[in-house]
Amino acid sequence: MGLFAAVGDAQLEEVLASMSLRVWRTDQVTPLSTHPNDPALPAGTGAPEFLTTFTITVPESTPGQEVADIEAREAQRAKQLAGQGHLRRLWTLPGHGRALGLWQASGPAEMQAMLRSLPLDPWMTVQTTPLSPHPSDPASLS
């Protein structure tokens, strides 16, 4: 998995096509949008990183004001976790109620505890993927 910034599909294709391993690779592109709770923190150092995919399903009978209150608490908790250096980035994925997050935690237990602390947790399905450094990561090539 890689994160790329490009101005449009043509520029992204140009970047992907320029990579020598493209001949052995199949690329599946998923456009990412800004998320209202994105702290936009730069990549951290040291602590293990985790990628999360969230799908939020609000029960149909939930009053709108209750949803708004929980979403406000979620935004506050995201700010707290970002302030502690744990939540690095958030993006909105295509489709309703889907998001992608980049986190840092001391390990899987701390990561799980942070996810359980989110106010939207009862309505979320989360897939968590531990990440490891890639030898071609631009951050490590400096």
Backbone torsions as a table, in degrees:
resi	resn	phi	psi	omega
1	MET	NA	139.6	178.2
2	GLY	-139.2	151.9	175.5
3	LEU	-110.1	124.5	-179.2
4	PHE	-128.1	143.6	173.6
5	ALA	-107.8	133.7	179.5
6	ALA	-153.9	152.4	175.7
7	VAL	-95.0	85.7	176.7
8	GLY	94.6	166.4	-177.3
9	ASP	-63.9	-38.8	-177.3
10	ALA	-63.6	-43.9	179.8
11	GLN	-66.6	-39.8	177.7
12	LEU	-62.0	-44.7	179.4
13	GLU	-62.0	-38.0	177.8
14	GLU	-61.5	-44.2	179.4
15	VAL	-64.8	-48.3	-178.6
16	LEU	-63.8	-40.1	-179.1
17	ALA	-67.9	-24.6	-178.5
18	SER	-76.0	-11.2	-176.7
19	MET	-83.8	127.2	-172.3
20	SER	-61.5	-30.2	-179.1
21	LEU	-80.5	2.0	-179.0
22	ARG	-58.0	-30.4	-177.7
23	VAL	-63.1	-22.5	-179.2
24	TRP	-109.0	4.8	-171.3
25	ARG	-120.2	146.9	171.3
26	THR	-111.8	126.8	-178.4
27	ASP	-100.2	132.3	172.1
28	GLN	-118.8	115.7	-174.9
29	VAL	-98.5	130.1	174.7
30	THR	-121.8	115.0	179.0
31	PRO	-69.1	138.8	178.4
32	LEU	-109.6	143.3	177.5
33	SER	-117.5	160.9	177.9
34	THR	-64.7	146.9	178.1
35	HIS	-110.4	138.8	-177.5
36	PRO	-61.5	-21.7	-179.9
37	ASN	-102.1	12.7	-178.1
38	ASP	-67.8	120.1	177.7
39	PRO	-79.3	-15.0	179.1
40	ALA	53.6	42.7	177.8
41	LEU	-83.1	145.3	176.3
42	PRO	-68.3	163.3	178.2
43	ALA	-55.0	139.9	178.8
44	GLY	-88.8	-175.2	178.3
45	THR	-133.0	150.6	172.4
46	GLY	90.1	-67.3	-173.7
47	ALA	-71.1	148.1	176.9
48	PRO	-59.4	146.9	178.5
49	GLU	-105.5	151.0	179.4
50	PHE	-135.3	141.1	174.7
51	LEU	-108.3	130.4	179.0
52	THR	-119.4	143.4	171.2
53	THR	-117.0	119.0	-178.5
54	PHE	-104.7	139.2	166.8
55	THR	-127.0	121.5	-177.7
56	ILE	-106.1	127.4	177.6
57	THR	-125.5	106.7	179.9
58	VAL	-84.4	126.9	177.6
59	PRO	-55.9	136.9	-175.0
60	GLU	-56.7	-32.4	-176.2
61	SER	-82.6	3.0	-177.3
62	THR	-75.6	124.9	178.4
63	PRO	-60.4	143.5	-178.2
64	GLY	-56.9	-38.3	-179.8
65	GLN	-66.9	-36.4	177.0
66	GLU	-63.9	-42.4	177.9
67	VAL	-61.6	-46.1	-179.8
68	ALA	-61.0	-40.9	179.6
69	ASP	-64.7	-44.0	-179.9
70	ILE	-67.1	-39.9	178.0
71	GLU	-63.9	-36.4	176.8
72	ALA	-65.8	-41.9	177.1
73	ARG	-65.7	-36.1	177.4
74	GLU	-61.5	-44.9	179.5
75	ALA	-62.0	-40.7	178.8
76	GLN	-64.9	-43.6	179.2
77	ARG	-65.5	-38.4	177.1
78	ALA	-60.9	-41.3	177.7
79	LYS	-63.2	-40.2	178.4
80	GLN	-62.6	-47.3	-178.6
81	LEU	-65.8	-35.6	175.8
82	ALA	-67.0	-41.7	178.5
83	GLY	-61.4	-28.7	177.5
84	GLN	-86.4	-1.8	178.5
85	GLY	85.2	7.8	-177.7
86	HIS	-86.1	-47.5	179.9
87	LEU	-90.3	113.8	-175.3
88	ARG	-94.8	-44.9	-176.7
89	ARG	-149.4	152.7	172.5
90	LEU	-138.0	138.4	175.3
91	TRP	-131.9	151.6	173.1
92	THR	-92.4	131.6	177.9
93	LEU	-94.8	157.9	174.3
94	PRO	-58.6	146.6	-178.0
95	GLY	100.2	158.1	-175.8
96	HIS	-77.2	131.1	173.2
97	GLY	70.2	27.7	-178.8
98	ARG	-116.3	138.9	179.8
99	ALA	-147.0	158.5	178.6
100	LEU	-122.7	134.9	-179.0
101	GLY	-129.7	146.3	174.2
102	LEU	-114.5	125.0	-172.6
103	TRP	-128.8	161.1	168.1
104	GLN	-128.6	135.9	179.7
105	ALA	-150.4	161.9	179.7
106	SER	-70.0	-20.4	179.4
107	GLY	174.9	-177.5	-177.1
108	PRO	-59.6	-35.7	-178.7
109	ALA	-66.1	-44.2	178.1
110	GLU	-65.8	-39.5	178.7
111	MET	-60.3	-47.0	179.7
112	GLN	-61.6	-41.2	179.4
113	ALA	-63.9	-39.6	178.5
114	MET	-65.2	-43.3	179.4
115	LEU	-62.7	-40.1	179.3
116	ARG	-67.5	-22.0	-179.7
117	SER	-80.6	-7.4	-178.8
118	LEU	-74.8	132.2	-179.4
119	PRO	-58.0	-28.6	178.9
120	LEU	-83.1	-0.9	-176.5
121	ASP	-48.7	-42.9	-178.6
122	PRO	-62.5	-21.3	-178.1
123	TRP	-104.4	3.9	-174.4
124	MET	-105.4	143.0	163.7
125	THR	-108.7	126.7	-175.0
126	VAL	-124.3	131.9	170.5
127	GLN	-109.7	122.1	-177.8
128	THR	-112.5	130.1	179.8
129	THR	-122.0	116.9	173.8
130	PRO	-67.7	138.1	-178.9
131	LEU	-108.5	152.0	173.5
132	SER	-130.7	153.4	-177.1
133	PRO	-59.8	143.7	176.8
134	HIS	-102.0	139.9	-177.8
135	PRO	-62.4	-20.8	179.2
136	SER	-101.6	15.0	178.0
137	ASP	-61.5	122.6	-179.0
138	PRO	-56.4	-29.8	-179.9
139	ALA	-66.5	-26.9	-178.3
140	SER	-94.8	-4.9	-177.6
141	LEU	-92.4	-1.8	-176.5
142	SER	-68.8	NA	NA
